[in-house]
Amino acid sequence: MAKVVVGVAGGIAAYKVPVLVRLFREDGHDVTVVPTHSALQFVGAPTWAALSGNRVSTEVWDRVEEVAHVRIGQEADLVVVAPVTADLVARAAAGMANDLLTATLLTARCPVVMAPAMHTEMWEHPATQANIHTLRSRGVVVIEPAVGRLTGADSGIGRLPEVEGIFEHCLSVLAGTTQDLMGIRVLLSAGGTREAVDPVRFLGNRSSGKQGYALASAAVQRGAMVTLVSANVSAPPPAGVTVIPVVSAAQMHEAMLAHAQQSQVIVMSAAVADFRPTQVSDVKLKKGSDQEPTVIALERNPDILAALVAQQTSTQITVGFAAETGDDNGEVAAYGKAKLAKKECDFLVVNDVSHGKAFDLDENEVTILSKAGGEVVVALSSKAAIATAIWDQVAAELARRRAGTNTP
């Protein structure tokens, strides 16, 4: 059982946080809620006390005999603040201690997780971004806000990530998940592209996006800032990930190249269609009519991984995926090594997808090949475990580059 402090700032997203408190309690943790005074305008102290099972205070003058403004932070195993407003970000970055929550943040020597929620303009303001950078430089885990409906009719980045995602992120921090990707910008693709034939039909593939989403979740938990280009995935995105939805290979090509230059690690885990119809009908093609096609002519889609590698800088790391089946001409391993040599990415994750393997399953087995000659075999494991193995290799390569070595 861990001692968890749940800080709550005065944003409308505070109404979602009782669920977070309940999740911690149901998982067996001792929870103390520390709201700001303005947070109580959204959810009252009796609610927090009832759900947490502990007294609720907002001021440093409460329980002076217990020195609560020091003790709460000192005794905590984790402090998570949700929602975090622009005001609280500024006060925390400045080291202020003008209420119980900021005093707790100053005295805490345990991991601190913050989940911001505010309007887009506030989040994107240079002052807020500078404060976020300051907090991250001190080791605070700041989960990127989600994109979606905000207060009123506004939409954009600044929405509180899903509470269940915040909870899972906190559990990973409690478990001691390394923050070796802290501050690293990751661009990642997931899912399977669809190439339209007419308004109803398309050419597609069996990718569910589970591996890509597991990679995105694991990267965020290790401190990365993740942009996820997602093609036709039905699952909710991981907390703290900026999602760019796409449908076709051409749309994914455009989105990946548009964000590549700002990224330090680029992962192409999506299953991208190699071909698309040369003509797309504006109306549904009727069977049994003169519209019924007997042949669908195809043309090549752009090779997104090749394009990313071609413009790769010396400081970037690229990771490709290869879904392969063996045949009379060679085995999966041989095809994977040939593809790595052709693509020239830093790592290639090779999947054997024969006989119904990999696609839309919760487990897989892969081989991680590196340009430097390394080869790591990951036996049948959950896709979350595979994601961890991939990021272990990437993090090690980042560390080698920082140290100025090239040893695989």
PALUMKOL-196990 format. One record per residue (C-alpha): x, y, z; residue in three letters; residue number from 1. Coordinates in Angstrom, 2 decimals, m for minus. Layout:
X; Y; Z; ALA; NUM
...
//
This chain:
0.00; 0.00; 0.00; MET; 1
1.34; 3.41; m0.97; ALA; 2
0.57; 6.78; 0.54; LYS; 3
m0.83; 8.81; m2.34; VAL; 4
m1.56; 12.53; m2.26; VAL; 5
m4.11; 13.66; m4.84; VAL; 6
m3.83; 17.40; m5.38; GLY; 7
m6.73; 19.15; m7.09; VAL; 8
m6.53; 22.60; m8.65; ALA; 9
m9.43; 24.89; m9.46; GLY; 10
m10.42; 23.81; m12.95; GLY; 11
m13.73; 22.47; m14.13; ILE; 12
m12.10; 19.10; m14.86; ALA; 13
m11.96; 18.64; m11.08; ALA; 14
m15.34; 16.93; m11.34; TYR; 15
m13.61; 13.93; m12.97; LYS; 16
m11.02; 13.44; m10.23; VAL; 17
m13.25; 11.65; m7.67; PRO; 18
m12.99; 8.65; m10.00; VAL; 19
m9.19; 8.82; m9.69; LEU; 20
m9.47; 8.83; m5.89; VAL; 21
m11.77; 5.83; m6.02; ARG; 22
m9.36; 3.93; m8.32; LEU; 23
m6.50; 4.46; m5.88; PHE; 24
m8.63; 3.38; m2.92; ARG; 25
m9.88; 0.27; m4.72; GLU; 26
m6.26; m0.61; m5.51; ASP; 27
m5.51; m0.55; m1.78; GLY; 28
m3.71; 2.78; m1.40; HIS; 29
m4.01; 5.33; 1.40; ASP; 30
m5.23; 8.53; m0.27; VAL; 31
m5.11; 12.09; 1.03; THR; 32
m6.82; 14.73; m1.12; VAL; 33
m5.34; 18.23; m1.01; VAL; 34
m7.50; 20.63; m3.02; PRO; 35
m6.85; 24.30; m3.55; THR; 36
m9.43; 26.70; m2.19; HIS; 37
m10.78; 27.33; m5.70; SER; 38
m11.02; 23.57; m6.36; ALA; 39
m13.70; 23.42; m3.65; LEU; 40
m15.86; 25.64; m5.87; GLN; 41
m16.19; 22.63; m8.19; PHE; 42
m16.17; 19.65; m5.79; VAL; 43
m16.78; 20.12; m2.06; GLY; 44
m14.63; 18.90; 0.83; ALA; 45
m17.24; 16.35; 2.04; PRO; 46
m16.98; 14.52; m1.29; THR; 47
m13.20; 14.31; m1.08; TRP; 48
m13.31; 13.19; 2.55; ALA; 49
m15.91; 10.51; 1.88; ALA; 50
m14.06; 9.06; m1.10; LEU; 51
m10.57; 9.21; 0.40; SER; 52
m11.42; 8.26; 3.95; GLY; 53
m9.15; 11.05; 5.22; ASN; 54
m9.59; 14.62; 6.41; ARG; 55
m9.41; 17.35; 3.79; VAL; 56
m7.57; 20.64; 4.21; SER; 57
m6.67; 23.49; 1.89; THR; 58
m4.73; 25.87; 4.12; GLU; 59
m1.36; 25.67; 5.85; VAL; 60
m3.11; 26.91; 9.01; TRP; 61
m5.22; 23.76; 9.30; ASP; 62
m3.91; 21.12; 11.76; ARG; 63
m0.96; 23.31; 12.73; VAL; 64
m0.17; 21.01; 15.65; GLU; 65
0.50; 18.20; 13.12; GLU; 66
2.63; 20.46; 10.88; VAL; 67
0.49; 19.18; 8.00; ALA; 68
1.99; 21.56; 5.44; HIS; 69
5.29; 19.66; 5.82; VAL; 70
4.23; 16.21; 6.95; ARG; 71
1.86; 15.40; 4.07; ILE; 72
4.56; 15.84; 1.43; GLY; 73
7.29; 14.21; 3.51; GLN; 74
5.30; 11.03; 4.08; GLU; 75
3.93; 10.62; 0.55; ALA; 76
5.03; 7.87; m1.83; ASP; 77
3.42; 9.68; m4.76; LEU; 78
1.87; 13.08; m5.37; VAL; 79
m0.45; 13.38; m8.36; VAL; 80
m2.15; 16.65; m9.21; VAL; 81
m5.18; 16.68; m11.49; ALA; 82
m6.31; 18.91; m12.94; PRO; 83
m3.33; 21.25; m13.01; VAL; 84
m4.28; 24.79; m14.00; THR; 85
m2.03; 27.40; m15.58; ALA; 86
m2.01; 29.22; m12.24; ASP; 87
m0.84; 26.17; m10.31; LEU; 88
1.82; 25.42; m12.94; VAL; 89
3.17; 28.94; m12.48; ALA; 90
3.11; 28.79; m8.67; ARG; 91
4.75; 25.36; m8.57; ALA; 92
7.47; 26.39; m11.02; ALA; 93
8.16; 29.52; m8.94; ALA; 94
8.45; 27.46; m5.75; GLY; 95
5.61; 29.25; m4.01; MET; 96
3.98; 27.82; m0.88; ALA; 97
0.89; 29.95; m0.34; ASN; 98
m1.53; 27.09; 0.23; ASP; 99
m1.37; 23.50; 1.44; LEU; 100
m1.00; 22.00; m2.05; LEU; 101
2.00; 24.10; m3.11; THR; 102
3.59; 23.56; 0.31; ALA; 103
3.12; 19.82; m0.17; THR; 104
4.77; 20.00; m3.59; LEU; 105
7.78; 21.75; m2.06; LEU; 106
8.24; 19.20; 0.72; THR; 107
7.59; 16.07; m1.34; ALA; 108
10.66; 13.97; m2.10; ARG; 109
8.66; 11.29; m3.86; CYS; 110
7.66; 11.17; m7.55; PRO; 111
5.27; 13.94; m8.63; VAL; 112
2.84; 13.50; m11.53; VAL; 113
0.89; 16.42; m12.98; MET; 114
m2.02; 16.24; m15.42; ALA; 115
m2.69; 19.73; m16.83; PRO; 116
m6.12; 20.83; m18.03; ALA; 117
m6.75; 24.31; m19.38; MET; 118
m7.81; 26.16; m22.48; HIS; 119
m5.60; 25.81; m25.53; THR; 120
m4.42; 29.40; m25.43; GLU; 121
m3.32; 29.02; m21.82; MET; 122
m1.49; 25.75; m22.50; TRP; 123
0.30; 27.12; m25.56; GLU; 124
1.27; 30.44; m23.97; HIS; 125
5.07; 30.82; m23.76; PRO; 126
4.87; 31.44; m20.01; ALA; 127
3.05; 28.15; m19.39; THR; 128
5.38; 26.23; m21.68; GLN; 129
8.41; 27.72; m19.91; ALA; 130
6.95; 26.71; m16.55; ASN; 131
6.23; 23.18; m17.80; ILE; 132
9.83; 22.94; m19.01; HIS; 133
11.04; 24.05; m15.59; THR; 134
8.95; 21.46; m13.79; LEU; 135
10.09; 18.67; m16.11; ARG; 136
13.71; 19.70; m15.65; SER; 137
13.21; 19.11; m11.91; ARG; 138
11.91; 15.60; m12.50; GLY; 139
8.16; 16.25; m12.38; VAL; 140
6.25; 13.91; m14.68; VAL; 141
3.91; 16.16; m16.68; VAL; 142
1.34; 14.25; m18.74; ILE; 143
0.52; 16.00; m22.00; GLU; 144
m3.10; 17.19; m22.08; PRO; 145
m5.51; 15.56; m24.49; ALA; 146
m7.12; 17.10; m27.55; VAL; 147
m10.91; 17.40; m27.46; GLY; 148
m13.90; 19.33; m26.19; ARG; 149
m13.04; 21.96; m23.60; LEU; 150
m15.28; 24.20; m21.51; THR; 151
m18.14; 25.64; m23.52; GLY; 152
m17.95; 25.27; m27.29; ALA; 153
m14.16; 25.30; m27.48; ASP; 154
m12.13; 22.34; m28.69; SER; 155
m8.39; 21.80; m28.87; GLY; 156
m5.44; 20.69; m26.81; ILE; 157
m5.90; 21.21; m23.07; GLY; 158
m8.45; 18.58; m22.13; ARG; 159
m7.72; 16.49; m19.03; LEU; 160
m6.49; 13.02; m20.11; PRO; 161
m8.83; 10.16; m19.30; GLU; 162
m8.73; 9.44; m15.58; VAL; 163
m8.07; 5.72; m16.10; GLU; 164
m5.01; 6.64; m18.16; GLY; 165
m3.74; 8.97; m15.43; ILE; 166
m4.19; 6.16; m12.91; PHE; 167
m2.24; 3.67; m15.05; GLU; 168
0.50; 6.25; m15.50; HIS; 169
0.71; 6.76; m11.75; CYS; 170
0.94; 3.02; m11.15; LEU; 171
3.88; 2.81; m13.54; SER; 172
5.60; 5.63; m11.65; VAL; 173
4.93; 3.90; m8.32; LEU; 174
6.39; 0.71; m9.77; ALA; 175
9.61; 2.58; m10.45; GLY; 176
9.34; 2.85; m14.22; THR; 177
12.46; 4.61; m15.42; THR; 178
12.13; 8.12; m16.81; GLN; 179
14.89; 7.62; m19.38; ASP; 180
12.80; 9.24; m22.13; LEU; 181
12.11; 12.38; m20.10; MET; 182
11.68; 15.33; m22.46; GLY; 183
12.21; 13.25; m25.62; ILE; 184
9.80; 14.08; m28.44; ARG; 185
8.47; 10.91; m30.04; VAL; 186
6.55; 10.68; m33.31; LEU; 187
4.76; 7.36; m33.65; LEU; 188
2.35; 5.83; m36.16; SER; 189
m0.19; 3.13; m35.35; ALA; 190
m3.06; 1.22; m36.89; GLY; 191
m3.72; 0.25; m40.48; GLY; 192
m4.35; 2.55; m43.41; THR; 193
m7.38; 2.27; m45.69; ARG; 194
m7.38; 3.04; m49.42; GLU; 195
m10.79; 3.99; m50.78; ALA; 196
m12.36; 2.16; m53.72; VAL; 197
m15.69; 3.98; m53.46; ASP; 198
m17.62; 5.67; m50.61; PRO; 199
m18.28; 2.26; m49.02; VAL; 200
m15.37; m0.03; m49.86; ARG; 201
m11.67; 0.19; m49.21; PHE; 202
m8.48; m1.85; m49.38; LEU; 203
m7.15; m2.38; m45.88; GLY; 204
m5.30; m4.71; m43.55; ASN; 205
m5.79; m6.48; m40.24; ARG; 206
m3.80; m4.14; m37.99; SER; 207
m5.64; m3.19; m34.78; SER; 208
m3.10; m0.60; m33.60; GLY; 209
m2.62; m2.41; m30.27; LYS; 210
1.17; m2.53; m30.56; GLN; 211
1.41; 1.13; m31.57; GLY; 212
m0.83; 2.20; m28.72; TYR; 213
1.22; 0.09; m26.28; ALA; 214
4.35; 1.83; m27.56; LEU; 215
2.74; 5.25; m27.09; ALA; 216
1.59; 4.44; m23.56; SER; 217
4.99; 3.06; m22.53; ALA; 218
6.81; 6.08; m23.98; ALA; 219
4.63; 8.52; m22.04; VAL; 220
5.18; 6.55; m18.84; GLN; 221
8.93; 6.90; m19.38; ARG; 222
8.64; 10.67; m19.73; GLY; 223
8.38; 11.16; m23.50; ALA; 224
6.19; 13.70; m25.27; MET; 225
4.33; 11.61; m27.84; VAL; 226
2.58; 12.59; m31.05; THR; 227
0.58; 9.63; m32.34; LEU; 228
m0.51; 9.46; m35.98; VAL; 229
m3.36; 6.99; m35.69; SER; 230
m5.01; 5.24; m38.62; ALA; 231
m8.42; 3.67; m38.04; ASN; 232
m7.93; 2.50; m34.44; VAL; 233
m11.06; 2.01; m32.35; SER; 234
m9.34; 1.91; m28.94; ALA; 235
m9.14; 5.10; m26.84; PRO; 236
m5.69; 6.72; m27.06; PRO; 237
m3.32; 6.52; m24.09; PRO; 238
m3.32; 9.40; m21.61; ALA; 239
m0.88; 12.17; m22.36; GLY; 240
m0.63; 11.51; m26.11; VAL; 241
m1.36; 14.03; m28.86; THR; 242
m3.35; 12.14; m31.51; VAL; 243
m3.50; 13.00; m35.21; ILE; 244
m6.19; 10.84; m36.84; PRO; 245
m5.66; 9.77; m40.46; VAL; 246
m7.26; 7.27; m42.82; VAL; 247
m5.07; 6.68; m45.86; SER; 248
m1.37; 6.14; m46.49; ALA; 249
m1.14; 9.52; m48.20; ALA; 250
m2.59; 11.25; m45.14; GLN; 251
m0.19; 9.38; m42.86; MET; 252
2.74; 10.30; m45.13; HIS; 253
1.82; 13.97; m44.90; GLU; 254
1.32; 13.92; m41.12; ALA; 255
4.53; 12.02; m40.36; MET; 256
6.70; 14.26; m42.51; LEU; 257
5.06; 17.39; m41.10; ALA; 258
6.04; 16.46; m37.53; HIS; 259
9.29; 14.57; m38.11; ALA; 260
11.68; 17.50; m37.82; GLN; 261
10.49; 18.32; m34.31; GLN; 262
10.95; 14.71; m33.11; SER; 263
13.98; 12.94; m31.70; GLN; 264
12.59; 9.43; m32.09; VAL; 265
10.35; 8.33; m34.98; ILE; 266
8.56; 4.97; m34.88; VAL; 267
6.65; 3.58; m37.87; MET; 268
4.61; 0.81; m36.27; SER; 269
1.54; 1.33; m38.48; ALA; 270
0.65; m1.18; m41.17; ALA; 271
0.72; 1.02; m44.27; VAL; 272
m0.88; m0.12; m47.53; ALA; 273
1.73; m0.55; m50.25; ASP; 274
m0.82; 0.14; m53.00; PHE; 275
m3.96; 2.21; m53.61; ARG; 276
m6.55; 2.22; m56.40; PRO; 277
m5.63; 4.52; m59.28; THR; 278
m9.25; 5.67; m59.46; GLN; 279
m11.76; 6.20; m56.65; VAL; 280
m15.45; 6.23; m57.50; SER; 281
m17.57; 9.06; m56.09; ASP; 282
m20.57; 6.72; m55.93; VAL; 283
m20.97; 3.18; m54.70; LYS; 284
m20.08; 0.69; m57.41; LEU; 285
m23.17; m1.46; m57.97; LYS; 286
m22.76; m5.17; m58.53; LYS; 287
m24.53; m6.55; m61.55; GLY; 288
m24.37; m3.18; m63.32; SER; 289
m22.06; m1.64; m65.87; ASP; 290
m20.28; m0.05; m62.88; GLN; 291
m19.15; m3.41; m61.51; GLU; 292
m15.36; m3.51; m61.69; PRO; 293
m13.67; m6.61; m63.06; THR; 294
m10.19; m5.24; m62.37; VAL; 295
m9.00; m2.65; m59.83; ILE; 296
m5.87; m0.95; m61.10; ALA; 297
m3.35; m0.11; m58.36; LEU; 298
m0.51; 2.33; m57.92; GLU; 299
2.22; 2.47; m55.27; ARG; 300
1.78; 4.46; m52.10; ASN; 301
4.73; 6.52; m50.87; PRO; 302
7.25; 4.61; m48.74; ASP; 303
6.85; 6.59; m45.52; ILE; 304
9.71; 4.96; m43.61; LEU; 305
12.10; 5.51; m46.52; ALA; 306
11.06; 9.17; m46.72; ALA; 307
11.61; 9.63; m42.97; LEU; 308
15.04; 8.00; m43.09; VAL; 309
16.00; 10.11; m46.12; ALA; 310
15.46; 13.33; m44.16; GLN; 311
16.69; 11.94; m40.82; GLN; 312
19.13; 14.14; m38.92; THR; 313
22.20; 12.82; m37.13; SER; 314
20.47; 13.16; m33.77; THR; 315
17.26; 11.33; m34.69; GLN; 316
16.49; 7.65; m34.19; ILE; 317
14.15; 5.84; m36.57; THR; 318
12.37; 2.58; m35.81; VAL; 319
10.60; 0.58; m38.48; GLY; 320
8.35; m2.46; m38.35; PHE; 321
8.30; m5.40; m40.75; ALA; 322
5.35; m7.80; m40.88; ALA; 323
6.71; m10.83; m42.70; GLU; 324
5.85; m14.39; m43.62; THR; 325
8.31; m17.00; m44.76; GLY; 326
8.06; m18.68; m48.17; ASP; 327
10.01; m20.91; m50.52; ASP; 328
12.54; m18.15; m51.12; ASN; 329
13.44; m17.37; m47.52; GLY; 330
12.58; m17.26; m43.83; GLU; 331
11.17; m14.36; m41.84; VAL; 332
14.54; m13.56; m40.25; ALA; 333
16.25; m13.29; m43.64; ALA; 334
13.54; m11.02; m45.02; TYR; 335
13.80; m8.84; m41.92; GLY; 336
17.55; m8.40; m42.22; LYS; 337
17.22; m7.61; m45.92; ALA; 338
14.59; m4.99; m45.16; LYS; 339
16.77; m3.39; m42.49; LEU; 340
19.64; m3.12; m44.98; ALA; 341
17.31; m1.59; m47.56; LYS; 342
15.50; 0.85; m45.26; LYS; 343
18.62; 1.89; m43.27; GLU; 344
16.60; 2.76; m40.18; CYS; 345
18.27; 2.49; m36.79; ASP; 346
16.04; m0.36; m35.58; PHE; 347
13.66; m2.74; m37.31; LEU; 348
11.08; m4.74; m35.35; VAL; 349
10.34; m7.95; m37.24; VAL; 350
6.99; m9.74; m36.80; ASN; 351
6.16; m13.20; m38.09; ASP; 352
2.50; m12.74; m39.08; VAL; 353
1.95; m16.16; m40.66; SER; 354
m0.87; m18.43; m39.50; HIS; 355
m2.88; m15.65; m37.86; GLY; 356
m0.10; m14.38; m35.59; LYS; 357
0.29; m10.82; m34.29; ALA; 358
m2.69; m9.00; m35.81; PHE; 359
m5.40; m7.95; m33.33; ASP; 360
m3.93; m10.16; m30.59; LEU; 361
m2.78; m9.09; m27.13; ASP; 362
0.48; m11.05; m27.39; GLU; 363
3.23; m11.33; m29.97; ASN; 364
6.86; m12.32; m30.42; GLU; 365
9.33; m10.13; m32.29; VAL; 366
12.98; m9.72; m33.15; THR; 367
14.50; m6.26; m32.76; ILE; 368
17.32; m5.72; m35.26; LEU; 369
19.65; m2.73; m35.10; SER; 370
21.70; m1.03; m37.79; LYS; 371
24.72; m1.47; m35.50; ALA; 372
24.34; m5.25; m35.75; GLY; 373
22.41; m6.03; m32.59; GLY; 374
19.64; m8.60; m32.45; GLU; 375
17.21; m8.98; m29.54; VAL; 376
14.61; m11.73; m29.57; VAL; 377
11.49; m11.09; m27.50; VAL; 378
9.68; m14.36; m26.83; ALA; 379
5.88; m14.56; m26.77; LEU; 380
4.86; m11.68; m24.51; SER; 381
2.20; m9.05; m24.06; SER; 382
2.40; m6.14; m26.45; LYS; 383
3.07; m3.91; m23.44; ALA; 384
6.15; m6.01; m22.64; ALA; 385
7.26; m5.82; m26.27; ILE; 386
6.86; m2.04; m26.14; ALA; 387
9.09; m1.97; m23.06; THR; 388
11.74; m4.05; m24.85; ALA; 389
11.70; m1.72; m27.86; ILE; 390
12.03; 1.41; m25.71; TRP; 391
14.84; m0.23; m23.75; ASP; 392
16.79; m0.49; m27.02; GLN; 393
15.96; 3.07; m28.06; VAL; 394
16.82; 4.50; m24.64; ALA; 395
20.13; 2.66; m24.65; ALA; 396
20.93; 4.09; m28.08; GLU; 397
20.04; 7.59; m26.90; LEU; 398
22.37; 7.12; m23.92; ALA; 399
25.17; 5.89; m26.19; ARG; 400
24.83; 8.91; m28.41; ARG; 401
24.89; 11.25; m25.45; ARG; 402
28.05; 9.51; m24.29; ALA; 403
29.55; 9.67; m27.78; GLY; 404
29.86; 5.90; m28.30; THR; 405
28.58; 3.61; m31.05; ASN; 406
28.84; 0.24; m29.36; THR; 407
25.75; m1.89; m30.06; PRO; 408
//
